[in-house]
Amino acid sequence: MAFDTFDEGISLGGMRSKTEIRTLICYLFKSVGVPMTKDAVVNALMEKGLANYFETSASFDDLLKNGNIELVDDEKKRYFNTDNGNMIATQLEDTLAPTVKERAIECALALLKQERVESENKVTIEKCDNGYTVTFRISGGDMELLSFSLYVPDKQQARILRKNFYKDPDLYYSVMIAMLTRNKRAVTEILDELGSVI
């Protein structure tokens, strides 16, 4: 197969043909089985070094223009395969290496999980006197379970707090409950779990 893409940022075994990238995008939608944003698809391929950002973005746009994928959720800008896109995925999936398919699906599922976490739990950063106030909100369906705010002196620290919070919001909820109920066993278990993560 002729290589017709830029290879900047592509790891060994990554996609170097536009046809492969378009096929992989259709395969990803078919395999994951849920609508995704363009950013989620592009990031899924980039994160594992499967394809270059510009080529993936252009391939996505080509699929949209040719009617192989379509916008299915206007509000959240989510896309999904059309019947043509599913046909491409089915007919050409054998042309993709198994490791490429596995890495793309693994990354897409992780990004979808992250999108869900970020939509269910909110972090806002607001400028205040001498720094920033970072407010964290943890929801349980339709209700807010926990909300708290912290002061930090600069925006960089605020961004770090937001990033770390989104890694595991449930951990922060568990810590607060354990501390407020003075449940030593739960606090010890949480600290042990945290120690294995750090």
C-alpha positions in Angstrom: 0.0 0.0 0.0 1.4 3.4 -0.9 2.1 5.8 1.9 0.4 9.1 1.2 0.4 10.8 4.6 2.8 12.8 6.8 4.4 10.5 9.3 5.2 13.0 12.1 4.1 11.6 15.4 3.3 8.1 14.1 4.8 5.2 15.9 6.0 1.9 14.4 3.1 0.1 12.9 0.9 3.2 12.7 -1.2 4.3 9.7 0.6 5.8 6.8 -2.1 5.8 4.2 -5.3 7.8 4.1 -7.3 4.7 3.2 -6.1 2.9 6.3 -6.9 5.9 8.5 -10.5 6.2 7.0 -11.0 2.5 7.5 -9.7 2.6 11.0 -12.1 5.5 11.9 -15.1 3.5 10.5 -13.9 0.4 12.3 -13.6 2.4 15.6 -17.2 3.6 15.4 -18.5 0.2 14.6 -16.5 -1.5 17.4 -17.1 1.0 20.1 -20.8 1.1 19.2 -21.5 4.6 20.5 -21.4 8.1 18.9 -18.1 10.0 19.6 -16.9 13.5 19.1 -14.4 14.2 16.4 -11.8 15.1 19.1 -12.3 11.7 20.8 -11.7 9.9 17.5 -8.7 12.0 16.5 -7.2 11.8 20.0 -7.8 8.0 20.1 -5.6 7.5 17.0 -3.0 10.1 18.0 -2.6 9.0 21.7 -1.3 5.6 20.6 0.8 7.0 17.7 -1.5 5.4 15.2 -1.9 8.4 12.9 -0.9 12.0 12.5 -3.3 14.7 13.8 -3.7 16.5 10.5 -4.2 13.3 8.5 -6.7 11.9 11.0 -8.7 15.1 11.1 -8.7 15.4 7.2 -9.7 11.7 6.9 -12.6 12.3 9.4 -13.8 15.3 7.3 -13.6 13.2 4.1 -15.7 10.4 5.7 -18.3 13.1 6.8 -18.3 14.7 3.3 -18.7 11.4 1.6 -21.6 10.3 3.8 -19.8 7.5 5.6 -20.3 9.1 9.0 -22.9 11.6 10.1 -23.6 14.0 13.0 -26.1 12.3 15.3 -26.0 14.6 18.3 -26.0 18.3 17.4 -25.7 19.5 20.9 -22.6 17.5 21.9 -21.2 17.2 18.3 -21.1 13.4 18.3 -20.8 11.4 15.1 -21.5 7.8 14.1 -21.2 5.5 11.1 -23.9 5.5 8.4 -24.7 2.2 6.7 -21.9 3.0 4.2 -19.4 3.5 7.1 -20.4 0.2 8.7 -20.0 -1.5 5.3 -16.5 0.0 5.0 -15.6 -1.2 8.5 -16.9 -4.7 7.8 -15.4 -5.2 4.3 -12.0 -3.7 5.1 -11.3 -4.5 8.7 -9.1 -7.4 7.8 -6.7 -5.0 6.1 -5.9 -3.4 9.5 -3.4 -5.1 11.8 -4.9 -6.6 14.9 -2.6 -4.6 17.2 -3.7 -1.4 15.6 -7.3 -2.2 16.1 -6.8 -3.2 19.7 -4.8 0.0 20.5 -7.4 2.2 18.8 -10.3 0.6 20.7 -8.5 0.6 24.0 -7.7 4.3 23.7 -11.2 5.3 22.4 -12.9 3.5 25.4 -10.6 5.3 27.8 -11.4 8.6 26.2 -15.1 7.9 26.3 -14.8 7.1 30.0 -13.0 10.4 30.5 -15.7 12.3 28.6 -18.3 10.7 30.8 -16.4 11.5 34.0 -16.0 15.1 32.9 -19.7 15.5 32.0 -20.9 14.0 35.3 -18.3 15.9 37.5 -17.5 19.5 37.0 -14.5 21.6 37.8 -14.6 25.4 37.5 -11.6 27.7 37.8 -12.4 31.4 38.6 -10.0 34.3 39.1 -10.2 35.8 42.5 -8.1 38.2 44.6 -4.4 37.0 44.7 -5.1 33.8 42.8 -7.8 31.4 41.7 -10.8 29.5 43.3 -11.2 26.0 42.0 -14.6 24.5 42.6 -15.2 20.7 42.4 -18.6 19.1 41.9 -19.3 15.4 42.1 -22.7 14.3 40.9 -24.6 11.1 41.3 -27.0 11.1 38.4 -29.4 14.0 38.8 -28.1 15.2 42.2 -25.0 16.8 43.4 -23.3 14.6 46.0 -20.4 16.8 47.0 -19.1 20.3 46.2 -16.0 22.0 47.6 -13.7 24.9 46.7 -10.0 25.5 47.1 -7.9 28.5 46.8 -4.6 28.3 44.7 -2.2 31.1 44.0 -1.8 30.5 40.2 -3.6 29.1 37.2 -1.0 26.4 36.7 -1.8 24.9 40.1 -5.5 25.2 39.3 -5.1 23.2 36.1 -3.1 20.5 38.0 -5.8 20.2 40.5 -8.5 19.9 37.8 -6.4 17.2 35.9 -5.9 15.2 39.1 -9.5 15.4 40.1 -10.7 14.1 36.8 -8.5 11.1 37.1 -10.7 9.7 39.9 -13.5 11.9 41.3 -14.9 8.9 43.3 -11.6 8.8 45.3 -12.2 12.4 46.5 -15.7 11.6 47.5 -14.6 8.5 49.4 -11.9 10.4 51.2 -14.3 13.1 52.3 -16.8 10.6 53.6 -14.2 8.6 55.4 -12.7 11.7 57.0 -16.0 13.2 58.0 -17.2 10.0 59.5 -13.8 9.4 61.1 -13.7 5.9 59.6 -10.1 4.9 60.3 -10.3 1.7 58.4 -11.6 3.4 55.3 -9.0 6.2 55.6 -6.2 3.6 55.9 -7.5 1.6 52.8 -7.8 4.8 50.8 -4.2 5.9 51.8 -2.9 2.4 50.9 -4.7 2.6 47.5 -3.4 6.1 46.9 0.1 4.9 47.8 0.0 2.3 45.1 -1.1 4.9 42.5 1.6 7.4 43.3 
